[in-house]
């Protein structure tokens, strides 16, 4: 996946853009970049999420305007269900490919590692023995892909991330108090189209595997411990900490600083609000339901309890 630049040499006709979005247009415009409305000029694509933004876009020189409402009759307006999402599709289509060599000369890549076609590896990155990286991936500067980790196609890993490191699993001698490392010989599997933020760490499995599902997006400074299974299209914001052996279902949204104890199960589609915490062994279910607080509880219950505490003051 190429890094997006603010200005691109790529050019698309309005008809090509409309075709990607599954709509029709009579516009004959040619566009080459995406832009904010305030900076829009000829050849720029902008988006408008409300009437005020649409009026500002219509007054600009933008070549194409992505909006929900085409009542103005302006041929530059492409009517789409979700202007912001459509704008992201356009940005990817108009992105200028990264220039330079695929493998930075300062990267360290073990001879037994496998890299797919079109994969880029940045300065100072380390790819250890028997790691497998798919096609079209982007491995940022000073990333470490530990031995045996497997990455699918189009995976993006930003600077400083460590993937497949040894998990924090220790066994205590009850007589002496000594701790001994439990075997951490499993593997890490990251499926296609996953994006992993800067300085995020994901541990390998202990005896089995840690798996990150297809399309999941992980922010900066997140930690995912050993033996976790993260589903497809999960969104995990910054500073989330997930303890060992947790299961996170498809489509879960986890806001910043959420913490999960070990062996927690989060059902598909659950939303965890910022700084909420789930105690070890607990299970939260309910697609589309938001949980807040420590311990996390349904939003309506959380708000009731907050109100009760405030009345005591």
C-alpha positions in Angstrom: 0.0 0.0 0.0 1.7 3.2 -1.1 2.1 6.2 1.3 -0.4 8.9 0.3 1.0 12.4 -0.6 -0.9 15.6 -0.5 -0.2 16.2 -4.2 -0.1 13.5 -6.8 0.8 13.2 -10.5 -1.9 10.6 -11.0 -4.8 11.7 -13.1 -8.4 10.4 -13.3 -11.4 11.5 -15.3 -14.7 12.2 -13.5 -16.1 9.1 -15.2 -13.3 6.9 -13.8 -13.8 8.3 -10.3 -17.6 7.7 -10.6 -17.0 4.2 -11.8 -14.9 3.4 -8.8 -17.8 4.7 -6.6 -20.5 2.8 -8.5 -22.3 5.9 -9.7 -22.7 7.8 -12.9 -21.7 11.4 -13.9 -21.9 13.8 -16.8 -18.9 15.7 -15.7 -15.9 15.8 -18.0 -13.5 17.0 -15.3 -10.0 15.6 -14.9 -8.7 15.4 -11.3 -5.3 14.7 -10.0 -5.4 15.2 -6.2 -7.6 15.4 -3.1 -7.8 18.5 -1.1 -9.6 20.4 1.7 -12.3 22.8 0.5 -10.3 25.8 1.6 -7.3 24.8 -0.6 -9.3 23.4 -3.5 -8.3 24.4 -7.0 -8.9 23.0 -10.5 -8.2 19.3 -10.5 -9.0 18.8 -6.8 -11.5 16.4 -5.3 -13.3 17.6 -2.1 -16.0 16.2 0.1 -18.9 17.9 1.9 -20.7 16.2 4.9 -23.3 18.9 5.4 -25.0 21.8 3.7 -22.6 24.4 4.9 -19.6 22.5 3.6 -21.4 21.8 0.3 -22.1 25.6 -0.2 -18.4 26.3 0.5 -17.4 23.6 -2.0 -19.7 24.9 -4.7 -18.1 28.3 -4.2 -14.6 26.8 -4.7 -12.8 25.9 -7.8 -12.8 22.2 -7.0 -13.0 19.8 -9.9 -15.3 17.3 -8.2 -17.4 17.5 -5.1 -18.5 14.4 -3.1 -21.8 15.0 -1.4 -25.0 13.4 -0.3 -27.1 16.1 -2.1 -27.1 16.9 -5.8 -30.0 19.4 -5.8 -27.7 22.3 -6.8 -27.5 20.8 -10.3 -23.8 21.6 -10.5 -22.2 18.8 -12.7 -19.2 18.7 -10.4 -21.2 17.1 -7.6 -21.1 13.4 -7.3 -23.9 12.1 -5.1 -22.6 9.4 -2.8 -24.0 7.8 0.4 -20.9 8.5 2.5 -18.8 11.4 1.2 -15.9 10.9 3.6 -15.5 7.2 2.7 -15.8 8.1 -1.0 -13.1 10.7 -0.5 -10.8 8.1 1.0 -11.4 5.9 -2.1 -10.4 8.8 -4.3 -7.3 9.5 -2.2 -6.0 6.0 -2.7 -6.7 6.1 -6.5 -4.9 9.4 -6.9 -2.0 8.6 -4.6 1.5 8.9 -6.0 3.5 5.7 -5.5 6.5 6.0 -3.2 9.8 6.5 -5.1 13.1 4.8 -4.3 14.2 1.2 -3.8 11.8 -1.3 -2.4 14.3 -2.4 0.2 16.3 0.3 2.1 20.0 -0.5 2.1 20.0 -0.1 5.9 17.3 -2.7 6.5 18.4 -6.1 7.9 16.6 -9.0 6.2 17.5 -12.6 7.1 18.3 -14.8 4.1 15.5 -17.2 5.2 12.8 -14.6 5.2 10.3 -14.4 2.4 9.1 -11.0 0.9 6.3 -10.8 -1.6 6.2 -8.8 -4.8 6.1 -5.0 -4.3 6.7 -5.0 -0.6 8.7 -2.1 0.8 11.0 -2.2 3.8 12.2 1.0 5.4 15.4 2.2 7.0 16.6 0.2 10.0 13.9 -2.4 9.8 14.7 -5.9 10.9 13.1 -9.0 9.3 14.2 -12.1 11.2 14.6 -15.7 10.2 11.7 -17.5 8.5 9.4 -14.5 8.6 6.9 -14.4 5.7 5.6 -11.1 4.3 3.1 -11.0 1.6 2.7 -8.8 -1.5 2.3 -5.0 -1.6 3.2 -4.5 2.1 4.8 -1.4 3.6 7.2 -2.0 6.5 8.2 1.3 8.1 11.5 2.4 9.5 12.9 0.5 12.5 10.1 -2.0 12.5 11.0 -5.5 13.8 9.3 -8.6 12.3 10.4 -11.4 14.7 11.3 -14.9 13.6 8.5 -17.0 12.1 5.9 -14.2 11.9 3.6 -14.3 8.9 2.1 -11.2 7.3 -0.5 -11.3 4.5 -0.8 -9.0 1.5 -1.1 -5.2 1.7 -0.2 -5.0 5.4 1.0 -1.6 6.6 3.3 -1.4 9.6 4.4 2.0 10.8 7.7 3.0 12.4 9.0 1.2 15.5 6.4 -1.5 15.7 7.5 -4.9 17.0 5.6 -8.0 15.7 6.0 -11.5 17.0 8.1 -10.8 20.1 8.2 -13.1 23.1 5.1 -13.0 25.3 5.0 -12.0 29.0 4.2 -15.4 30.4 5.8 -16.6 33.6 5.2 -19.5 36.0 5.8 -18.9 39.7 7.4 -21.4 42.1 5.2 -21.2 45.1 7.9 -22.3 47.5 10.8 -20.0 46.4 8.8 -17.2 44.7 11.0 -17.6 41.6 9.5 -16.9 38.2 10.3 -19.0 35.2 9.4 -18.1 31.6 6.7 -20.3 30.2 7.6 -21.5 26.6 6.8 -18.8 24.1 7.3 -20.8 20.9 4.1 -20.1 19.0 3.6 -17.8 16.1 2.0 -14.6 15.0 -0.3 -14.4 11.9 -1.4 -11.1 10.5 -4.0 -11.4 7.7 -4.4 -9.3 4.6 -5.1 -5.5 4.7 -4.2 -5.0 8.3 -2.6 -1.6 9.3 -0.5 -1.4 12.5 0.5 1.9 14.1 3.8 3.3 15.3 5.4 1.6 18.3 2.7 -1.0 18.6 3.7 -4.4 19.9 2.1 -7.7 19.2 3.4 -10.9 20.8 3.6 -14.3 19.3 1.5 -17.2 20.8 2.9 -19.2 23.6 2.2 -22.7 22.3 -0.4 -21.8 19.7 -0.8 -18.5 17.7 -1.7 -14.9 18.0 -3.9 -13.9 15.0 -5.0 -10.5 13.7 -8.0 -10.7 11.3 -8.3 -9.2 7.9 -8.9 -5.5 7.5 -8.2 -4.7 11.2 -6.8 -1.2 11.9 -4.6 -0.8 15.0 -3.4 2.7 16.2 -0.1 3.7 17.7 1.2 2.4 21.0 -1.1 -0.5 21.3 -0.1 -3.8 23.0 -1.6 -7.2 22.1 -0.3 -10.0 24.2 0.2 -13.7 23.4 -2.5 -16.1 22.2 -5.0 -13.3 21.4 -7.4 -13.7 18.5 -8.5 -10.4 17.0 -11.3 -10.6 14.4 -11.8 -9.0 11.0 -12.3 -5.2 10.6 -11.7 -4.4 14.2 -10.6 -0.8 15.1 -8.3 -0.4 18.0 -7.3 3.2 19.1 -4.1 4.4 20.7 -2.8 3.0 24.0 -5.1 0.0 24.2 -3.7 -2.9 26.2 -5.0 -6.4 25.6 -3.9 -9.2 27.9 -3.2 -12.8 26.9 -5.7 -15.2 25.5 -8.4 -12.6 24.7 -10.8 -13.1 21.9 -12.1 -9.9 20.1 -14.9 -10.5 17.6 -15.4 -9.1 14.1 -16.2 -5.4 13.8 -15.4 -4.4 17.4 -14.4 -0.8 18.1 -12.1 -0.1 21.0 -11.5 3.6 21.9 -8.3 4.9 23.4 -6.8 3.4 26.6 -9.1 0.5 26.8 -7.7 -2.3 28.9 -8.7 -6.0 28.7 -7.7 -8.5 31.4 -6.6 -12.0 30.3 -9.1 -14.5 28.8 -11.7 -11.8 28.0 -14.1 -12.3 25.2 -15.6 -9.3 23.3 -18.4 -10.3 21.0 -18.8 -9.1 17.4 -19.8 -5.4 16.9 -19.3 -4.3 20.6 -18.1 -0.8 21.2 -15.8 -0.1 24.1 -15.6 3.6 25.2 -12.4 5.4 26.1 -10.5 4.2 29.2 -12.9 1.5 29.9 -11.7 -1.8 31.4 -12.8 -5.4 31.3 -11.9 -7.7 34.2 -10.2 -11.1 33.5 -12.4 -13.9 32.2 -15.4 -11.6 31.5 -17.5 -11.7 28.3 -19.3 -8.7 26.7 -21.9 -9.2 24.0 -24.2 -7.0 22.0 -23.6 -5.9 18.4 -23.6 -2.1 18.3 -23.9 -1.8 22.1 -21.5 0.6 23.8 -19.8 -0.3 27.1 -18.1 2.3 29.4 -16.3 2.5 32.7 -14.3 0.1 35.0 -15.6 -2.5 35.1 -17.1 -1.9 31.7 -20.9 -1.9 31.7 -23.6 -0.9 29.2 -23.6 2.8 28.5 -27.1 3.4 30.0 -26.1 1.8 33.3 -22.8 3.6 33.3 -24.5 7.0 32.9 -27.0 6.1 35.7 -24.2 5.3 38.1 -22.3 8.5 37.2 -25.5 10.5 37.9 -25.9 8.8 41.3 -22.3 9.5 42.3 -22.7 13.2 41.4 -25.9 13.5 43.5 -23.8 12.4 46.5 -21.5 15.3 46.2 
